[in-house]
């Protein structure tokens, strides 16, 4: 562990097409380019010795490190406090919020001294293609390469690898360290320096010359972008800092050219340190993206919600024309369905958590809940006038006609277990949602539909679930038919309308989930010992499920319990308000980071709890905001 920072010991910066993780000690140890799902340039988070990193900070000995976001932005500030002075590093990527994918992505690292005298040390060691590709360095045009117009007081390092070129422009001298570079700059109060790292295609022109002054101008332009965007939020509830940080994180994790969010910024970070539950989350899950629509709409971010629903509609149209299974559970951000899973045996993995995977074999799994997820998102989008056209509707109707014949099948379930197919209850519930929302859309927009067939399927599912998924022993709906195992995915039931949030059968299910899966308000997805999932090792509590638990408690009227659980969950956030996928036994964050699912569930829980508290304090229908 002394070779790797804690997973939570990072902030995230990005340009809406890719993102980088930066540790609290000022080290960039994860950065893929040109997209979230591209091969990485810096990979030290998955291999400390050989993965490559970009450090820019004072000597850590004798320094205290503090990290924060510049208010209401995605600009990360790392502060270093020492007896000699106080220095700051501003890390940011200018937003590329366009419909056009770019092959050029730039990370700005602007340093300054705010008290005393501070010496910053730079070490840049890129390792392209997940540290599989060798590169060649030219420094200040020593091999005749373009330098971007550097002066004698500046340095431009050009790193060339197969299929990619990177430029490091610095406002101070650098020296060669084999095919890497290092440098040092000493600043007095008010002085600043810049190091700007640009990744682009080999045939792209070199970036324009950058100085500390021009980098500062880019900083404030980036601040303005984020502060203007977050000002459009309509959230006026009790937890604006946490909610708005989650909204910015969701925006950072969304690929602007298509509007598709990735599940997380990383691959290979473990659910159990040293274990094998290490997956690649840099793709768009139908499930995650669909729930994000509700979270975004709750905050008033209509454009973002509409963009994803259009992306989703495109997937449904393409699937309806394929002649096979209409949807798969995840896609690349551009809609490409191909995600072959590959092991990277040359990487040791975070703290020895091996294997490291890129791609995701779960894309081939059958998870029937995604049809309900998709229709849920499209139905929520109608609130803001997002209406599919005629051809889009034909794709939806064709999908539901197909589902009417194919919903009653065992599948792998929402948690992507690798222990074989079962009759998972949540999958059936979401198939019910698919038909329920499809019927409502057809009625609202007067669209052609086989409503009799869809209604029969919807009603059959409800009867089947209540008869076959009900455990007399637990007095609850359970994970799958024929067993008594509890599952936290069912916490979504009241939000989806499958059961009323205060009905006896639901309250009894909620009580059973509390007994079996809740530990000091933190919630496990399920018990792998009771329901083997085909994988070795254990996992922590699932942060998404904790927020779904808060949401369900609030809807059930258990407000004291809901609010305390919500407030306690804040204590597990990292120092800049970010969450990974899970919480370990000692409160440590585990899994890929930061995870969109956790942050969108935080927003959903906050808005539900705000509304419930307002009505409890001020009367039914009250909204003090």
QUIVENPE-V305546 format. One record per residue. N is the residue number from 1. SS is DSSP state (H for helix, E for strand, C for the rest). NEAR is the number of other C-alpha atoms within 12 Angstrom. Layout:
n=N ss=SS near=NEAR
n=N ss=SS near=NEAR
//
This chain:
n=1 ss=C near=15
n=2 ss=C near=8
n=3 ss=C near=16
n=4 ss=C near=30
n=5 ss=C near=29
n=6 ss=C near=31
n=7 ss=C near=45
n=8 ss=C near=37
n=9 ss=C near=36
n=10 ss=E near=43
n=11 ss=E near=48
n=12 ss=E near=56
n=13 ss=E near=48
n=14 ss=E near=45
n=15 ss=C near=43
n=16 ss=C near=44
n=17 ss=C near=45
n=18 ss=C near=50
n=19 ss=E near=49
n=20 ss=E near=50
n=21 ss=E near=48
n=22 ss=E near=45
n=23 ss=E near=40
n=24 ss=C near=39
n=25 ss=C near=36
n=26 ss=C near=44
n=27 ss=E near=40
n=28 ss=E near=47
n=29 ss=E near=45
n=30 ss=E near=50
n=31 ss=E near=49
n=32 ss=E near=44
n=33 ss=C near=42
n=34 ss=C near=36
n=35 ss=C near=39
n=36 ss=C near=45
n=37 ss=C near=39
n=38 ss=C near=32
n=39 ss=C near=34
n=40 ss=E near=41
n=41 ss=E near=50
n=42 ss=E near=42
n=43 ss=C near=45
n=44 ss=C near=42
n=45 ss=C near=49
n=46 ss=C near=46
n=47 ss=C near=36
n=48 ss=C near=30
n=49 ss=C near=23
n=50 ss=C near=26
n=51 ss=C near=37
n=52 ss=C near=38
n=53 ss=E near=39
n=54 ss=E near=41
n=55 ss=E near=37
n=56 ss=E near=46
n=57 ss=E near=49
n=58 ss=C near=39
n=59 ss=C near=26
n=60 ss=C near=24
n=61 ss=C near=13
n=62 ss=C near=14
n=63 ss=C near=25
n=64 ss=E near=24
n=65 ss=E near=29
n=66 ss=E near=28
n=67 ss=E near=32
n=68 ss=E near=34
n=69 ss=E near=35
n=70 ss=C near=28
n=71 ss=C near=22
n=72 ss=C near=32
n=73 ss=C near=41
n=74 ss=C near=48
n=75 ss=C near=44
n=76 ss=E near=42
n=77 ss=E near=39
n=78 ss=E near=43
n=79 ss=E near=37
n=80 ss=E near=39
n=81 ss=E near=30
n=82 ss=E near=25
n=83 ss=C near=15
n=84 ss=C near=23
n=85 ss=E near=27
n=86 ss=E near=33
n=87 ss=E near=45
n=88 ss=E near=45
n=89 ss=E near=47
n=90 ss=E near=44
n=91 ss=E near=53
n=92 ss=E near=48
n=93 ss=C near=43
n=94 ss=C near=37
n=95 ss=C near=37
n=96 ss=C near=29
n=97 ss=C near=27
n=98 ss=C near=17
n=99 ss=C near=16
n=100 ss=C near=16
n=101 ss=C near=24
n=102 ss=C near=25
n=103 ss=C near=26
n=104 ss=C near=32
n=105 ss=E near=39
n=106 ss=E near=41
n=107 ss=E near=45
n=108 ss=E near=44
n=109 ss=E near=47
n=110 ss=E near=44
n=111 ss=E near=49
n=112 ss=E near=40
n=113 ss=E near=33
n=114 ss=E near=23
n=115 ss=E near=22
n=116 ss=E near=21
n=117 ss=C near=26
n=118 ss=E near=36
n=119 ss=E near=34
n=120 ss=E near=40
n=121 ss=E near=33
n=122 ss=E near=41
n=123 ss=E near=33
n=124 ss=E near=43
n=125 ss=E near=41
n=126 ss=C near=49
n=127 ss=C near=43
n=128 ss=H near=36
n=129 ss=H near=33
n=130 ss=H near=41
n=131 ss=H near=34
n=132 ss=C near=24
n=133 ss=C near=25
n=134 ss=C near=25
n=135 ss=E near=26
n=136 ss=E near=29
n=137 ss=E near=33
n=138 ss=E near=31
n=139 ss=E near=35
n=140 ss=C near=32
n=141 ss=C near=22
n=142 ss=C near=16
n=143 ss=C near=15
n=144 ss=C near=12
n=145 ss=C near=23
n=146 ss=C near=30
n=147 ss=C near=32
n=148 ss=C near=29
n=149 ss=C near=24
n=150 ss=C near=27
n=151 ss=C near=19
n=152 ss=C near=15
n=153 ss=C near=18
n=154 ss=C near=30
n=155 ss=E near=38
n=156 ss=E near=45
n=157 ss=E near=50
n=158 ss=E near=43
n=159 ss=E near=44
n=160 ss=E near=34
n=161 ss=E near=27
n=162 ss=C near=19
n=163 ss=C near=22
n=164 ss=E near=34
n=165 ss=E near=40
n=166 ss=E near=48
n=167 ss=E near=48
n=168 ss=E near=49
n=169 ss=E near=47
n=170 ss=E near=47
n=171 ss=C near=36
n=172 ss=C near=34
n=173 ss=C near=29
n=174 ss=E near=30
n=175 ss=E near=25
n=176 ss=E near=25
n=177 ss=E near=18
n=178 ss=C near=15
n=179 ss=C near=24
n=180 ss=E near=31
n=181 ss=E near=37
n=182 ss=E near=32
n=183 ss=E near=34
n=184 ss=E near=29
n=185 ss=E near=33
n=186 ss=E near=29
n=187 ss=E near=28
n=188 ss=C near=22
n=189 ss=E near=20
n=190 ss=C near=20
n=191 ss=C near=27
n=192 ss=E near=33
n=193 ss=E near=43
n=194 ss=E near=46
n=195 ss=E near=51
n=196 ss=E near=46
n=197 ss=E near=45
n=198 ss=E near=42
n=199 ss=E near=44
n=200 ss=E near=32
n=201 ss=C near=24
n=202 ss=C near=22
n=203 ss=C near=17
n=204 ss=C near=21
n=205 ss=C near=21
n=206 ss=C near=31
n=207 ss=C near=29
n=208 ss=C near=22
n=209 ss=C near=29
n=210 ss=C near=37
n=211 ss=C near=31
n=212 ss=H near=29
n=213 ss=H near=20
n=214 ss=H near=21
n=215 ss=H near=35
n=216 ss=H near=29
n=217 ss=H near=18
n=218 ss=H near=29
n=219 ss=H near=34
n=220 ss=H near=25
n=221 ss=H near=21
n=222 ss=H near=33
n=223 ss=H near=29
n=224 ss=H near=22
n=225 ss=H near=26
n=226 ss=H near=37
n=227 ss=H near=23
n=228 ss=H near=17
n=229 ss=H near=28
n=230 ss=H near=31
n=231 ss=H near=22
n=232 ss=C near=22
n=233 ss=C near=31
n=234 ss=C near=22
n=235 ss=C near=32
n=236 ss=C near=23
n=237 ss=C near=28
n=238 ss=C near=24
n=239 ss=C near=23
n=240 ss=H near=26
n=241 ss=H near=26
n=242 ss=H near=36
n=243 ss=H near=37
n=244 ss=H near=43
n=245 ss=H near=40
n=246 ss=H near=44
n=247 ss=H near=46
n=248 ss=H near=46
n=249 ss=H near=48
n=250 ss=H near=50
n=251 ss=H near=47
n=252 ss=H near=46
n=253 ss=C near=47
n=254 ss=E near=47
n=255 ss=E near=45
n=256 ss=C near=35
n=257 ss=C near=28
n=258 ss=C near=35
n=259 ss=C near=40
n=260 ss=E near=49
n=261 ss=E near=53
n=262 ss=C near=49
n=263 ss=C near=47
n=264 ss=E near=46
n=265 ss=C near=51
n=266 ss=C near=49
n=267 ss=E near=50
n=268 ss=C near=48
n=269 ss=C near=50
n=270 ss=C near=43
n=271 ss=C near=38
n=272 ss=C near=35
n=273 ss=C near=34
n=274 ss=C near=27
n=275 ss=C near=27
n=276 ss=C near=29
n=277 ss=C near=35
n=278 ss=C near=40
n=279 ss=C near=40
n=280 ss=E near=43
n=281 ss=C near=44
n=282 ss=C near=44
n=283 ss=C near=46
n=284 ss=E near=46
n=285 ss=E near=44
n=286 ss=H near=45
n=287 ss=H near=43
n=288 ss=H near=41
n=289 ss=H near=49
n=290 ss=H near=47
n=291 ss=H near=45
n=292 ss=H near=51
n=293 ss=H near=49
n=294 ss=H near=41
n=295 ss=H near=41
n=296 ss=H near=47
n=297 ss=H near=37
n=298 ss=H near=36
n=299 ss=H near=34
n=300 ss=C near=28
n=301 ss=C near=30
n=302 ss=H near=29
n=303 ss=H near=25
n=304 ss=H near=41
n=305 ss=H near=41
n=306 ss=H near=35
n=307 ss=H near=34
n=308 ss=H near=46
n=309 ss=H near=43
n=310 ss=H near=32
n=311 ss=H near=38
n=312 ss=H near=49
n=313 ss=H near=41
n=314 ss=H near=33
n=315 ss=H near=39
n=316 ss=H near=39
n=317 ss=H near=28
n=318 ss=H near=27
n=319 ss=H near=30
n=320 ss=H near=28
n=321 ss=H near=21
n=322 ss=H near=16
n=323 ss=C near=15
n=324 ss=C near=16
n=325 ss=C near=28
n=326 ss=C near=34
n=327 ss=C near=44
n=328 ss=C near=37
n=329 ss=C near=44
n=330 ss=E near=42
n=331 ss=E near=38
n=332 ss=C near=36
n=333 ss=C near=39
n=334 ss=C near=33
n=335 ss=C near=34
n=336 ss=C near=22
n=337 ss=C near=27
n=338 ss=C near=20
n=339 ss=C near=29
n=340 ss=C near=20
n=341 ss=C near=22
n=342 ss=E near=18
n=343 ss=E near=24
n=344 ss=C near=29
n=345 ss=C near=19
n=346 ss=C near=23
n=347 ss=C near=31
n=348 ss=C near=32
n=349 ss=C near=39
n=350 ss=H near=43
n=351 ss=H near=32
n=352 ss=H near=27
n=353 ss=C near=33
n=354 ss=C near=29
n=355 ss=C near=31
n=356 ss=C near=36
n=357 ss=E near=36
n=358 ss=E near=34
n=359 ss=C near=33
n=360 ss=C near=32
n=361 ss=H near=27
n=362 ss=H near=31
n=363 ss=H near=31
n=364 ss=H near=23
n=365 ss=C near=27
n=366 ss=C near=34
n=367 ss=C near=44
n=368 ss=C near=44
n=369 ss=H near=45
n=370 ss=H near=46
n=371 ss=H near=50
n=372 ss=H near=41
n=373 ss=H near=45
n=374 ss=H near=47
n=375 ss=H near=45
n=376 ss=H near=40
n=377 ss=H near=44
n=378 ss=H near=45
n=379 ss=H near=40
n=380 ss=H near=34
n=381 ss=H near=38
n=382 ss=H near=27
n=383 ss=H near=21
n=384 ss=H near=23
n=385 ss=C near=19
n=386 ss=C near=28
n=387 ss=C near=28
n=388 ss=C near=31
n=389 ss=C near=17
n=390 ss=H near=17
n=391 ss=H near=20
n=392 ss=H near=28
n=393 ss=H near=29
n=394 ss=H near=27
n=395 ss=H near=33
n=396 ss=H near=45
n=397 ss=H near=37
n=398 ss=H near=31
n=399 ss=H near=41
n=400 ss=H near=43
n=401 ss=H near=30
n=402 ss=H near=29
n=403 ss=H near=36
n=404 ss=H near=32
n=405 ss=H near=18
n=406 ss=H near=23
n=407 ss=C near=38
n=408 ss=C near=28
n=409 ss=C near=25
n=410 ss=C near=23
n=411 ss=E near=32
n=412 ss=C near=32
n=413 ss=C near=38
n=414 ss=C near=41
n=415 ss=C near=38
n=416 ss=C near=33
n=417 ss=C near=28
n=418 ss=C near=25
n=419 ss=C near=18
n=420 ss=C near=20
n=421 ss=C near=25
n=422 ss=E near=31
n=423 ss=C near=31
n=424 ss=E near=43
n=425 ss=H near=50
n=426 ss=H near=44
n=427 ss=H near=45
n=428 ss=H near=51
n=429 ss=H near=49
n=430 ss=H near=42
n=431 ss=H near=46
n=432 ss=H near=44
n=433 ss=H near=45
n=434 ss=H near=44
n=435 ss=H near=46
n=436 ss=H near=36
n=437 ss=H near=36
n=438 ss=H near=49
n=439 ss=H near=33
n=440 ss=H near=24
n=441 ss=H near=32
n=442 ss=H near=31
n=443 ss=H near=16
n=444 ss=H near=17
n=445 ss=H near=20
n=446 ss=C near=15
n=447 ss=C near=24
n=448 ss=C near=22
n=449 ss=C near=27
n=450 ss=C near=24
n=451 ss=H near=25
n=452 ss=H near=18
n=453 ss=H near=22
n=454 ss=H near=33
n=455 ss=H near=27
n=456 ss=H near=20
n=457 ss=H near=33
n=458 ss=H near=34
n=459 ss=H near=24
n=460 ss=H near=24
n=461 ss=H near=34
n=462 ss=H near=29
n=463 ss=H near=18
n=464 ss=H near=25
n=465 ss=H near=34
n=466 ss=H near=28
n=467 ss=H near=19
n=468 ss=H near=25
n=469 ss=C near=37
n=470 ss=E near=30
n=471 ss=E near=26
n=472 ss=C near=20
n=473 ss=C near=17
n=474 ss=C near=24
n=475 ss=C near=24
n=476 ss=E near=38
n=477 ss=E near=45
n=478 ss=C near=44
n=479 ss=C near=42
n=480 ss=E near=38
n=481 ss=C near=30
n=482 ss=C near=22
n=483 ss=C near=24
n=484 ss=C near=28
n=485 ss=C near=36
n=486 ss=C near=43
n=487 ss=C near=44
n=488 ss=H near=43
n=489 ss=H near=43
n=490 ss=H near=47
n=491 ss=H near=52
n=492 ss=H near=39
n=493 ss=H near=37
n=494 ss=H near=31
n=495 ss=H near=33
n=496 ss=H near=34
n=497 ss=C near=25
n=498 ss=C near=36
n=499 ss=C near=30
n=500 ss=C near=20
n=501 ss=C near=28
n=502 ss=C near=24
n=503 ss=C near=18
n=504 ss=H near=16
n=505 ss=H near=27
n=506 ss=H near=32
n=507 ss=H near=29
n=508 ss=H near=26
n=509 ss=H near=45
n=510 ss=H near=43
n=511 ss=H near=27
n=512 ss=H near=30
n=513 ss=H near=40
n=514 ss=H near=32
n=515 ss=H near=24
n=516 ss=H near=27
n=517 ss=H near=33
n=518 ss=E near=32
n=519 ss=E near=23
n=520 ss=C near=21
n=521 ss=C near=34
n=522 ss=E near=39
n=523 ss=E near=39
n=524 ss=C near=38
n=525 ss=C near=43
n=526 ss=C near=37
n=527 ss=C near=28
n=528 ss=C near=26
n=529 ss=C near=15
n=530 ss=C near=16
n=531 ss=C near=26
n=532 ss=C near=19
n=533 ss=C near=26
n=534 ss=C near=19
n=535 ss=C near=21
n=536 ss=C near=19
n=537 ss=C near=21
n=538 ss=C near=28
n=539 ss=C near=34
n=540 ss=C near=36
n=541 ss=E near=39
n=542 ss=E near=44
n=543 ss=H near=51
n=544 ss=H near=41
n=545 ss=H near=44
n=546 ss=H near=47
n=547 ss=H near=48
n=548 ss=H near=47
n=549 ss=H near=52
n=550 ss=H near=48
n=551 ss=H near=41
n=552 ss=H near=47
n=553 ss=H near=41
n=554 ss=H near=39
n=555 ss=H near=42
n=556 ss=C near=34
n=557 ss=C near=25
n=558 ss=C near=25
n=559 ss=H near=28
n=560 ss=H near=19
n=561 ss=H near=24
n=562 ss=H near=32
n=563 ss=H near=32
n=564 ss=H near=23
n=565 ss=H near=35
n=566 ss=H near=42
n=567 ss=H near=25
n=568 ss=H near=20
n=569 ss=H near=40
n=570 ss=H near=32
n=571 ss=C near=22
n=572 ss=C near=33
n=573 ss=C near=36
n=574 ss=C near=31
n=575 ss=C near=29
n=576 ss=C near=39
n=577 ss=C near=39
n=578 ss=C near=47
n=579 ss=C near=47
n=580 ss=E near=46
n=581 ss=E near=47
n=582 ss=E near=43
n=583 ss=E near=42
n=584 ss=C near=29
n=585 ss=C near=22
n=586 ss=C near=11
n=587 ss=C near=27
n=588 ss=C near=29
n=589 ss=E near=40
n=590 ss=E near=43
n=591 ss=E near=43
n=592 ss=E near=44
n=593 ss=E near=50
n=594 ss=C near=47
n=595 ss=E near=46
n=596 ss=H near=47
n=597 ss=H near=46
n=598 ss=H near=46
n=599 ss=H near=47
n=600 ss=H near=47
n=601 ss=H near=47
n=602 ss=H near=50
n=603 ss=H near=46
n=604 ss=H near=43
n=605 ss=H near=47
n=606 ss=H near=44
n=607 ss=H near=39
n=608 ss=H near=38
n=609 ss=H near=40
n=610 ss=H near=36
n=611 ss=H near=31
n=612 ss=H near=33
n=613 ss=H near=32
n=614 ss=H near=24
n=615 ss=H near=21
n=616 ss=H near=21
n=617 ss=H near=15
n=618 ss=H near=15
n=619 ss=C near=13
n=620 ss=C near=13
n=621 ss=C near=14
n=622 ss=C near=15
n=623 ss=C near=21
n=624 ss=C near=19
n=625 ss=C near=15
//
